[in-house]
Amino acid sequence: MKLSTFGRKFTADAGITSLMDDLGNAMASGDDMIMMGGGNPGHIPEIQARVQEILADMSKSENDVRRLVGIYDPPQGEKQFIASLADLLSREYGWDLKPENIALTNGSQAAFFMLFNMFGGDYGEGHRKHILLPLAPEYIGYADAGIEPGLFHAVQPDISFTDAHEFKYRVDFDAVEVTGETGAICVSRPTNPTGNVVTDEELARLEEMARQHNIPLIVDGAYGTPFPSLLFVDAKPTWNEQIILCLSLSKLGLPAARTGIVIAAAPVIKALSGINAIMNLATGSFGAMLAEPLVRSGEILSLSRDVVCPFYKRKMERAVAAFREAMGEDSCRWYVHKPEGAMFLWLWFPELPITSLELYQRLKARGVLVVSGHYFFPGLPEDGWKHRDECLRVTYSQDDERVAQGLRIIADEVKAVWAEVDREV
């Protein structure tokens, strides 16, 4: 089968493809694999019960069922949800939002594919622009989202040590360079894979850089504020027309609904809606209609703050404690990135004798699925920084006992790697 350049690029091996294959196969097979790779959210009883109530109410309404499955929404997305969300965010945060500032997509991944290729790539007459990632590592799903190669330029972070076995990445503003070839700046907050939260001050500096060059600052808030609020440190909800804020219903507990939310200046939303029409005709109604009662009442914010965030914070604390106990204080060098949000631990093993990909393969053979850290550095050279091959991303969203068991196996395998080296010496 002969394929175009587009076809070859999007059928080639990609980190996000490997991750989702592992996730889907493990979840579907029901085998004994400990799934700590993908970002599938945990099952929160309060959220599931509320969703069931809404579904039950909708099923009793002939009009609601018809809207849910029998009518195309406009390319911008389900109008009632969009209007309710504009009202909520304007009321709560003083944002000057109107329905024309919001569009829905079939998941955040689709939103980023459209946005990155709207602002990066070929501008004609030999002029190309890139997407600047000011803080690597970044989300695995960005890496292969560009239609053209070389879409991303990334910056290595400053690394500070916050505890004996804890560190934090910070934006190295001395190395961040916005040029005429920069189409947009993008940062996730909290960051997938590390759980790092870019501070309010860092975000404000990035926004000012974007403003000076008249380009958008894309903020990936799939785990962040104002919902689902998987944040364990203070972070101010921020939006203005310089910012393209991307939200999601997935981490609230609706990953299968595939509902991404883009909040931006009206011209951006109009362009995005046009691409939506070409790619999808329309977005799905299911997630928007499920969430609309929560948005209309403001309950989506209180559920995020009082239920979802504490649920993940407890799981994070248990996971960190389990890994600290499994590794011990006097074993090989190891660090956990300071967990400030999301649902991941980012583990760093300096001078690891094997690559993180090899460690992933050894762990998979022992029944533990993680993600190799090397996938999370789009826009950086593949050689020259060993750190990228010394890290793992692990998810702690599933059953606490299974997570603890998986972390013990990771610790055991890392120690075994070092023991093999010692024997050879």
N, C-alpha and C positions, 0 to 999 in steps of 0.2 A: 504494500500500500504506500503510495507516494503522498507526502504531505507538504503543505506550504511551510514557510518559515514560522508562521503562527502555530500551525499544527504541530510542528516538531518541538517548538518551545513548550507548549502546554501539554504535551504527552510525555515529555522527558521526566526523569526522576526529580522529585522536589521534596523538600523537607515536610511541607504541609501534607503532601500526599501520603508519605510514609506515616506521619503521625495519625492521620485520620483512618488509614487502613488498619493500623494497630488498634486504634480506639474502637472502630466499628466492629472489627473481627472479634476482639476480646469481649465486647459488650454483647454481641449477638450469639456467640458460641456458648456462653454460660460456663466456660471452662474455669480452671482454678487459677488463672493468671491474675496477679495483683496489678491492677490497672492504675498506674501513677504517671501516665504519659500525657494524655490529652486533657483538655480543660473542661471536661464534662462536669457541670455543676453537681453539687450534692443534692439530695432529696430532702427538702425542708418541710416537715409535716404541716406547719401553719400555711405555707405558700400553696402546697398541694391542695389543702382543704379549701382555701379561698378560691383557687382555680376551679375546683369541682363545683362550688356553689355558683360561680358565674356561668359555667357550662350548663348546669342544671336550669338556671333561669333562662338562658338563651334558648335551650331546647324546647321550652314551653311557648316560645314566641315564633309564630310562623314568619313574621317579618325579619326577625333576627337570623333565623336559619337561612332564609333566602339571601340576606345580605352576606352571611358567612360563606356560603358555598355557591350561590347562584348568580352573582353579579360581579362584573369586573369593576375594580376600583380605578380611579384615574391614575395616570402614571406617577403622580406625586404621592399617592397613597391614600389610605382610608380617611375620609374628610373629617368624620366626627372625632376620631382619635387625635388627629393633627390639631383641630380647633381646641380640644380639651387640654392638650399638652401646651399649646401656646398660652392659654389662659393660666394654667398652673404655674409655669415657669416665670411668666411676667408678674404674677401675683406674689410668688414666693421670693423672687430674687431681683425684682425690678428690671428685668430684661425687657427691652422694647421688642417683643416678639409678636408677629402676626402669622397666620397660617402660611403665608407665602415664604416664611423663613424655615419651613420644616418639610422634609421629604422622607419617605420610608423606602427601604430597600429590602431585597430578599436576603437578609442577614448582613452583618457588618463586613464580611469578606467581600461581598459584591460592592458595597459602598466604597471600600478602599481601592478595589480594582478600577472603578470608574473615576474616583478622585485623583488617584496617582497618574492615570493616563490622561486626565483632563489638564493637569498642571505640569506634568513631566513628559519628556520625549521630544519628538520632532516638531519644531515650530515653523518649518519651511526655510528654504534658502540656506540650508546647511546649519541652521541654528537649533541647538538642542538644549533642553533644560533638565535638571535633575531634581529629585526629592531629597532634601537634607534631613538626615536623622542625627540630631545633635547629641544623642546619648545611646551608644551601643553597649550591650546587646539590646536588640529589639525583637518584636513579634515575628515568629517564624512565618506567618502567613503573608508578610509583606514581601519576602525575598523574591518570589517568582511572579509577583503581580504586574510587573511591567511588560507591556507589549514589546518594547525594545530592550535590548540588553543595556546594562550599565545605568539603570534608572536611578539608583540610590547612591548617595555619598554619605558616609557615616563618620562619626568622630569617636575615637577612643575616650573613655571616661577617666576622670580622676578617681582614684581608689583611696578611701580612707578606712582605717580600722576602728571600729566602734566598740569592740570587746575582744577578748582573747581568741574567740573563734567566730567573730562576726565582722563584716565589712559592709561598706556602702559605696555605690557608684554616685558620682556627682558630675554635672555638666562641666566640661572643661571649656569655659568661654574663651580662653586664650586660643583654643584650637578651632572654635566654631567660626566658619567663614561663610558669609552669605554674599553671593556674587550675582552678576547679571545672568549667570547660567543656572541660578537656583529658581525653580518654579514654585516650590512650597517647602515649608518646614513641617515636620511631623514628629510627634512624640506621643507615646501611650502613657496614661496616668490613671491608676498605677500601671507600672510597666510589666508587661508580659514579655519575658519570662521571670524577672527577678523579684517582683513585688516592691520594687523601688517606687517611691512617690516623688516626682519632681516637685520641689517646693513652690509656694506661691511666688517667691522672689525670682526663682529660676524661670517660672512660666512667664512672669511679667517681662523679664529681660528678653526671652524668646519672642514674645508678642511685639516688643518694641523693635527688635531686629526685623521682624516681618513687616511691620508698619513702615519702617524706613525704606524698605525695598519694594513696597506695594505688592506683597505676596501674602497668601494665606498661611496662618498657623493652624495646622490640622491637629486636633487633640483627640486621641483615641481614648474615650471614656467608657469602654465596654465593661470595665470592672469598677468604674469610678463614680464621681459625683455628677449630677444629683441622685442618680440611681444607677446601679443597684447598691452603691456605697460600700463596696468591699475595701474599706479604708480603715487602717488602725492608727493613723496619725491625722492631724488636722489638715484639711485641704479645702480651699475656698472654691465653690462653684463659680466658674468664670465663662462669660460669653459676651462678645460684641461682634461687629461685622468684619473685624480682622480675623476672627477665629471661626474655623469650621469644627464644630463639636459633634463627634460621632458617639452615639449611645446605642445600647442594645437591650433587648429583653431576655437574652439567653441566660445571663448569670443571675438574673432574678429568679430563674427556675423554668424558663420556657425555651430551651435551646432548639427543640424541634419545630418551634413556630417560625424560626428564621425571620426575625424582624429586626432590621437595623434602622436607626434613626439618625438623620443628618440635620443639624441646625446650622444655618449659614445665612449670608446675605442673599437677598431675593434672586439676583442674577445667577448665583451658584445653584440655587435650588431649581430654577427654571432649566438650566443646562442639564442638571442631574436627572430631572424628570424626563427630558427628551431622550437621554440615553436609556433610562428605564424603559421607555416605550419601545425603543428599538430592540433592546435585549430581552425584555420580559413581557411586553404589552402592558402588564400591570403588576403591582406587588400583591402578595397574598394578604388576605383580610384577617386570617385566623388570629395571629398574635395581637394585632391592633385592636380587634374587637374584644379579645379576652382581657386586655389590659385597660381598655378605655374606662370602665367603671372605677378602676383603681386610680387612674389619672384624674378623672373628673372630681373624685372625692378628696384627692390628695393622699389617699392611702398608700400609693406607691412610694411616697417619700417616708412615711412612718414605718411601713413594712421594711423598707431598705435599712433604715436607721436602727430600728428596735428589734428586728428579727434576723434579717439576712446578715448584716454586719457582725452581730454578736455570735451567730452560728459559726461563721468562718474564723473569727478571732479565736474562739475556743479551740477549733480544730488546728489552727496554726500553732497555738501554744502547746498543745499535746504533741504535735508532730516535732516541733523543735526540741521539746524535752526528750522525746523518744530517740531522736537522732543524737543528741548530746550524750545520752546514756550509752547508746550503742557504740559511738566512736571513742568515748573516754577522753580524758584530758591529756594523756601522755602518749597517745598513738601518733600516727603520721600527721603531717600538717593538713588541716582541713578548716574550712570556713563556710558559714551560711550567710548569704546576703541578708542584711537587716530586713525582716519581713514587715513591710509597712502597708501592704494591701494585696489584693488579688487572692489567688488560691494555690500559690506555688512556693516551694522552697528552691532556691538557686544555690547549688552546692559547688564549692570550689576546692579542688585538690591540687595545690601548687606542686609543680614538678612531677605530676603523675607519670609513671613510667610508660603507660599506654595511653592512647587517645581516648577521648570521651566516647567516640563511636565504638571503639573496641570494648570499652566498659559497658556501654549500652547492650552490645551483643552478648557479653558474658552474663549480664543481669537477665536478659530475655531468656537465655538458656536455663536460668534458675527460676523462671516464672515471675519475674518482676519487669514490667514495662515502664521505662522512663523515656526521656528525650535527650539525645546527645546535645551538648551545648553548642557545638560548632555550627548548627543550623541558624543560630540567632544573631548572626553578625552580617546581615546584608549591607552592602556598601563599603565593607572593609576588605582589604586584600586577604586572600585565603592563606597566605603565609606571612610570617614576620611577627606574629603575636601569638605565642604559645598558649596564652590564657584561654583562647577560644576553644582549645582542645582539652581543657582541664576542668570543665564545668558540666553539670547535669541539671536539668529542670525536672522536678518531681512535683506531682499534684497531690494535695492532701485532702481533696474534697470528698473522697469516698469514706467507707467505714473506718473508724479510728483504729480498731484492732488490726485490720488488714494493712492500713497505712503504716502502723508501727512495725508490723512484721516485715513489710517491704523495706522500711528504713534500716532495720536490723540486717537484712540481707545485703543491702547496699554497703553498709559499714563493714560487714564481713568480707565482701568481695574486694573492697578497696584495700583492706588490711592484707588479704590474700595476695593481691598484686604486689604490694610492697614486700611481703614475705618471700615471694618468688625471686625478687631482685636480690634480697639479702642472701638467699641460698646460692644464687649464681656468683655473688661476690665472695 
